[in-house]
Amino acid sequence: MKKTFILSATLVGFMAMPAQARDQIRIVGSSTVFPFSTAVAEEFGITTSFRTPVVESTGTGGGMKLFCAGIGTGHPDVTNASRRIKKSEVENCAKNGVTNITEVKIGFDGIVLANSLKSPRASFTLRHIFLGLAKQVPADETGARLQPNPYKKWSDIDPSLPGVKIEVLGPPPTSGTRDAFAELALEGGCKTFPGIKALKKKDKRTYRALCHSIREDGAYVEAGENDNLIVQKLESNAAAFGVFGFSFLDQNQDKVQGSLVNGVTPEFENIADGKYPVARSLYFYVKNAHVGIIPGIEAFVAEFTSDNALGEYGYLTDKGLIPLSDEDRKQQTEDAAKMAPLSMWESSLAGNLPENG
């Protein structure tokens, strides 16, 4: 029954447009994964007879909306993601007949809180980051009472922090980096307060809203999906900090530096070893119904998951990708070669996917 549904959805999507209306893979999604995907697309275009795929940086959330909108040549074939697909996105995909998807984890990335080389390197704890950027913060050490964020300068939180106005340039809500930063950094600091940590067991929704809500009084500035633009703004504003993936720090070490978090520097080895506390997995998702219709998808996936690209000494590590372990990379490559579909509904119902929002 499921196979019949998928076949019908595929036929409806593709029969509505001329055969071979598109002979080029279309990729959307994460700005963090964008440079990795672009590098693979360029290599693929050079080394195969297929056209170089078109890669767009739309943000993880924006890419998922486009990817899940339907089947057919008018919709993307692949979406990049700097977090795992959410339950709400699973439901949106299924509603539009997109039910047969391959998930591929490509490696890891750290999220950095960086500033200009013109200023001293900062050292934050996760609690510092939460207190600096959360919409509501504890009024005492227990976390039992809350108040609107009163902190104007970093040094108001802790005298050891820079005596400058809290100004952080970061991604918008559609970004997977924003989602991961909220989950790893903000929530990581939020739960250091006993009263808030206890709330998680009593009211998970309220706990999540409290720990993930970023202040809206100008201290956090949404700078769009262009991480290069954040780097440029940090160069011109030495007092500000910016939030983006490690790969952009790695590519701009002549301009910016990453702050220590919990005493750990955001370096390749520390992220790979799991020492750096603000790190996440990176993915891409393939619409299996487009395989065999849009030329080259299987070959593109093979290139992306090859040792030449994802291996310890692959060309993507030169761009800042933190590689998977040999065992994990082998498993991802094998699953991708089979185009093994993510069991979307089963994973969602089993609670293995992130919640909505």
C-alpha positions in Angstrom: 0.0 0.0 0.0 2.8 2.4 0.9 4.7 1.7 -2.3 1.6 2.3 -4.4 1.1 5.7 -2.7 4.7 6.7 -3.3 4.6 5.6 -7.0 1.3 7.5 -7.5 2.7 10.7 -5.9 5.8 10.4 -8.1 3.8 10.0 -11.3 1.5 12.9 -10.4 4.5 15.2 -9.7 6.5 14.3 -12.8 3.6 13.9 -15.3 2.6 17.5 -14.6 5.8 18.7 -16.3 7.6 17.8 -19.5 9.9 14.8 -19.4 13.4 15.7 -18.5 12.3 19.3 -17.8 15.3 19.6 -15.5 18.6 17.9 -16.1 20.5 19.4 -13.2 20.3 18.5 -9.5 18.8 21.2 -7.4 20.0 21.5 -3.7 18.7 23.9 -1.0 19.2 24.3 2.7 21.7 25.1 5.4 24.2 27.9 5.0 26.6 25.9 7.2 26.5 22.9 4.9 26.4 25.2 1.8 30.3 25.4 1.3 30.7 21.7 1.7 27.8 20.9 -0.7 29.1 23.5 -3.2 32.6 21.9 -3.1 31.1 18.4 -3.8 28.9 19.9 -6.6 32.0 21.5 -8.3 34.0 18.2 -8.0 31.0 16.3 -9.3 30.6 18.6 -12.3 34.3 18.3 -13.2 34.7 14.5 -12.7 31.4 13.2 -14.2 29.4 13.8 -17.4 26.5 15.3 -15.4 25.9 19.0 -15.1 27.1 20.8 -11.9 24.3 20.9 -9.4 22.7 24.2 -8.4 23.2 24.8 -4.7 21.2 27.5 -2.9 21.7 28.7 0.7 18.2 29.1 2.1 18.8 28.1 5.7 17.9 24.7 7.2 14.3 25.6 7.9 13.7 27.3 4.6 15.3 24.4 2.8 13.0 21.9 4.6 9.9 23.9 3.5 11.0 23.8 -0.1 12.0 20.2 0.0 8.8 19.1 1.7 6.5 21.0 -0.6 6.1 18.2 -3.0 7.4 15.8 -5.6 8.2 16.8 -9.2 10.8 18.8 -11.1 9.5 22.0 -9.6 10.8 20.9 -6.2 14.4 20.4 -4.9 16.0 17.0 -5.0 18.3 17.5 -2.0 18.2 19.6 1.2 21.2 20.3 3.4 20.6 20.6 7.2 22.7 21.7 10.2 20.4 19.7 12.5 18.3 16.6 12.1 14.8 16.9 10.5 12.1 17.9 13.0 8.8 16.2 13.7 6.8 19.1 12.2 8.9 18.8 9.0 8.3 15.1 8.8 4.5 15.8 9.1 4.7 18.5 6.4 6.6 16.2 4.0 4.1 13.4 4.5 1.2 15.7 3.9 2.7 16.6 0.5 3.5 13.0 -0.5 7.2 13.2 0.3 7.6 10.0 2.3 10.6 8.2 0.9 13.7 10.0 2.0 17.4 9.1 2.5 19.1 10.8 5.4 22.9 11.1 5.3 25.1 12.4 8.2 28.2 13.9 6.7 30.2 15.0 9.8 30.3 17.4 12.7 30.6 21.2 13.1 31.1 23.4 16.1 29.1 26.6 16.7 31.3 29.4 17.7 30.8 32.7 19.5 33.5 34.7 17.7 34.8 38.3 17.7 37.3 40.4 15.9 41.1 39.9 16.2 41.2 43.5 17.2 39.7 42.6 20.6 41.0 40.1 23.2 39.8 36.5 23.0 36.8 36.0 25.4 36.1 33.0 27.6 32.5 32.2 28.3 30.7 29.4 30.2 27.4 28.1 28.9 25.7 29.9 31.8 27.3 33.2 30.7 25.9 32.7 27.2 22.4 31.9 28.5 22.4 34.9 30.8 23.6 37.1 28.1 21.1 36.1 25.4 18.0 34.6 27.0 14.8 36.5 27.0 14.1 35.7 30.6 16.8 34.8 33.2 16.8 33.7 36.9 16.6 36.4 39.5 18.6 34.3 41.9 20.9 31.3 42.0 18.1 28.8 42.3 16.3 29.8 39.2 13.0 29.7 41.0 12.2 33.3 40.1 12.5 34.8 36.6 12.9 38.3 35.3 13.2 40.0 31.9 16.9 40.0 30.9 18.4 43.0 32.7 22.0 42.6 31.5 23.4 45.4 29.3 27.1 44.5 29.3 28.9 41.2 29.5 30.7 42.3 32.6 27.3 42.8 34.3 27.0 39.0 34.3 30.6 38.4 35.5 33.4 40.9 36.1 35.7 38.6 34.2 33.8 39.1 30.9 34.4 42.0 28.5 33.1 45.4 29.7 31.3 46.0 26.4 27.6 46.1 25.4 26.1 42.7 24.7 25.8 42.7 21.0 25.6 39.3 19.2 25.1 39.0 15.4 23.5 35.6 14.6 21.2 33.6 12.3 17.4 33.9 12.1 14.9 31.4 13.4 14.9 29.5 10.0 18.5 28.6 10.6 19.6 25.2 11.8 22.6 26.9 13.4 20.2 29.0 15.5 18.3 25.9 16.5 21.4 24.1 17.5 22.9 27.1 19.3 19.7 27.4 21.3 19.7 23.7 22.2 23.4 23.3 23.0 24.5 26.7 24.3 21.4 28.4 25.7 19.8 25.3 27.1 23.2 24.1 28.3 23.5 27.2 30.4 19.8 27.3 31.3 19.8 23.9 33.0 22.7 24.9 35.3 20.0 26.5 37.5 18.4 23.8 39.7 15.0 25.4 39.6 14.9 25.4 35.8 16.4 21.9 35.5 13.6 20.6 37.7 11.0 22.2 35.4 12.0 19.9 32.6 10.4 16.9 34.3 7.2 18.8 35.2 6.6 20.9 32.1 8.8 20.2 29.1 7.1 22.7 26.9 7.6 25.6 29.3 11.1 24.5 30.0 12.0 24.5 26.3 10.4 27.9 25.7 12.3 29.4 28.6 15.7 27.9 27.7 15.4 28.5 23.9 13.9 32.0 23.7 16.4 34.7 22.7 16.0 38.2 23.9 14.4 40.8 21.5 15.7 44.1 22.9 18.5 44.6 20.4 21.2 42.6 22.2 20.8 39.8 19.6 20.8 41.0 16.0 19.5 38.7 13.3 22.0 38.9 10.5 20.4 36.6 8.0 21.7 33.3 6.5 25.0 34.8 5.1 27.7 33.9 7.6 30.3 35.7 5.6 28.3 38.9 6.2 28.6 38.3 10.0 32.4 38.0 9.6 32.5 41.3 7.7 30.4 43.1 10.4 32.7 41.8 13.2 35.7 43.2 11.4 34.0 46.7 11.5 32.7 46.3 15.0 35.3 45.0 17.4 33.0 45.0 20.4 30.4 42.7 18.8 30.3 38.9 18.8 28.9 36.6 16.1 27.4 33.1 16.0 28.3 30.8 13.1 29.7 27.4 12.2 33.3 26.4 12.9 34.0 26.1 9.1 33.6 29.9 8.7 35.9 30.5 11.6 38.4 28.2 10.1 38.2 30.0 6.7 38.5 33.4 8.3 41.3 33.0 11.0 42.9 36.2 9.7 39.9 38.2 10.7 38.1 36.6 13.7 38.8 34.3 16.7 36.5 31.9 18.5 35.8 32.4 22.2 36.5 29.6 24.7 33.4 27.9 26.0 33.7 26.1 29.3 37.4 26.6 29.0 37.7 24.8 25.6 38.8 26.4 22.4 36.7 25.8 19.2 39.4 23.8 17.4 39.2 20.9 15.0 40.6 18.4 17.4 38.4 19.5 20.3 35.2 19.3 18.3 36.2 15.9 16.9 37.0 14.6 20.4 33.7 15.8 21.8 35.4 18.2 24.2 34.0 21.4 22.8 30.4 21.7 24.2 28.7 23.5 21.3 28.9 21.0 18.5 26.3 19.3 16.3 25.9 16.8 13.4 25.4 17.9 9.8 23.2 16.2 7.3 21.7 16.1 3.8 18.4 14.6 2.8 17.6 13.1 -0.6 14.1 12.8 -2.2 14.2 9.1 -3.4 11.3 9.7 -5.7 13.5 11.9 -7.8 16.2 9.2 -8.3 16.2 8.0 -11.9 14.2 11.0 -13.0 16.7 13.8 -12.3 20.0 12.7 -13.8 23.0 12.1 -11.6 21.5 12.0 -8.1 22.9 8.6 -7.2 26.3 9.6 -8.5 26.2 12.9 -6.6 25.4 11.0 -3.3 28.3 8.6 -4.1 30.7 11.5 -4.5 29.5 13.3 -1.3 29.9 10.1 0.8 33.3 9.1 -0.8 36.5 8.9 1.2 37.8 11.5 -1.2 35.2 14.0 0.2 34.3 12.8 3.7 37.5 10.9 4.7 39.9 12.0 7.4 42.0 13.6 4.7 39.2 14.4 2.3 38.8 17.7 0.5 35.9 18.7 2.8 38.1 18.6 5.9 40.2 21.3 4.2 37.0 23.5 4.4 36.5 22.8 8.1 34.2 19.8 8.2 34.9 17.6 11.2 34.9 14.0 9.9 32.9 11.1 11.3 34.7 8.1 12.8 35.8 5.4 10.2 33.0 3.1 11.4 30.3 5.7 11.3 31.4 7.0 7.9 31.4 3.5 6.5 27.8 2.9 7.7 26.6 6.2 6.3 28.3 5.4 2.9 26.6 2.0 2.8 23.2 3.3 3.7 23.5 6.1 1.1 24.5 3.7 -1.6 21.4 1.7 -0.9 19.4 4.9 -0.8 17.9 3.4 2.3 14.8 5.5 3.2 14.5 7.2 6.6 11.5 5.5 8.2 10.0 8.9 8.8 6.8 8.1 10.6 8.3 5.3 12.7 11.1 7.6 13.8 8.7 10.4 14.6 6.4 8.2 16.6 9.2 6.6 18.5 10.4 10.0 19.6 13.7 9.8 17.8 13.3 13.1 16.0 13.4 16.6 17.5 10.0 18.1 18.5 8.3 20.9 16.6 9.6 24.4 16.9 
